[in-house]
Amino acid sequence: MENKYKFFQHKECEYFPCHKINNIENFNCLFCYCPLYFLKDCGGNCVANSGIKDCSNCLIPHGEKGYDYIVDKIMESNRKNTFCKE
């Protein structure tokens, strides 16, 4: 596999897989908790549940292209926001 740093499986995890999927061999555990949770518009399949963002139906972090999607979204968010001022 090219770019092996983009994929990790932890099959010994008591929750593996934490979502129901068709092909368990492609389930990516690298982003166990999605780093896009803080974004209002993350692009995922989330819903508001009593004022809390519920991402349990989203498979973006665990999909084959999840790494690239997440990194691109973080870069996009960083371009729009200035966190450090000179």
C-alpha positions in Angstrom: 0.0 0.0 0.0 1.3 3.4 -1.0 1.3 6.1 1.8 1.0 3.6 4.6 0.9 6.5 7.1 -2.7 7.1 5.9 -4.1 3.8 7.2 -4.1 2.0 10.5 -6.2 -0.8 12.0 -6.5 -1.7 15.6 -8.3 -5.0 15.4 -7.7 -5.8 19.1 -9.8 -2.7 20.1 -12.9 -3.7 21.9 -15.0 -1.5 19.6 -13.5 -2.6 16.3 -15.1 -1.8 14.0 -17.0 1.0 15.7 -19.3 1.3 12.7 -21.1 -1.3 10.6 -19.5 -1.5 7.2 -19.4 -4.0 4.3 -15.6 -4.4 3.9 -13.8 -4.6 7.3 -10.4 -4.8 5.6 -10.7 -1.2 4.5 -11.8 0.2 7.9 -9.4 2.8 8.9 -8.8 3.5 12.7 -6.3 6.3 12.2 -8.8 8.9 13.1 -10.6 7.1 15.9 -12.0 10.5 16.9 -12.6 12.8 14.0 -10.4 15.9 14.1 -13.2 17.7 12.1 -15.6 17.6 15.1 -14.9 21.2 15.9 -16.0 22.4 12.4 -19.6 23.4 12.0 -19.5 22.5 8.3 -17.3 19.3 8.4 -19.0 17.8 5.3 -19.9 14.7 7.1 -23.2 13.0 7.9 -23.8 14.6 11.4 -27.0 15.7 13.2 -27.6 17.8 16.2 -28.8 15.7 19.1 -29.9 17.8 22.2 -27.4 20.4 21.1 -24.5 18.0 20.7 -23.0 17.1 17.4 -23.7 13.4 16.7 -21.4 11.9 14.1 -22.2 8.3 14.7 -23.6 7.9 11.1 -20.5 9.4 9.5 -17.8 7.1 8.0 -15.5 9.8 6.5 -12.7 9.2 9.0 -12.8 5.5 8.5 -13.1 5.4 4.7 -10.4 4.8 2.1 -10.1 8.5 1.3 -10.8 9.8 4.8 -7.2 10.8 5.5 -7.0 13.0 2.4 -10.4 14.5 3.0 -9.7 15.4 6.6 -6.3 16.9 5.9 -7.8 19.0 3.0 -10.6 20.2 5.3 -8.1 21.2 8.0 -5.9 23.0 5.5 -9.0 24.8 4.2 -10.1 25.8 7.7 -6.6 27.1 8.5 -6.6 29.2 5.3 -9.9 30.9 6.3 -8.8 31.6 9.9 -5.9 33.4 11.3 -4.8 31.9 14.6 -1.6 33.7 15.1 -1.0 37.4 14.6 2.4 38.9 13.9 
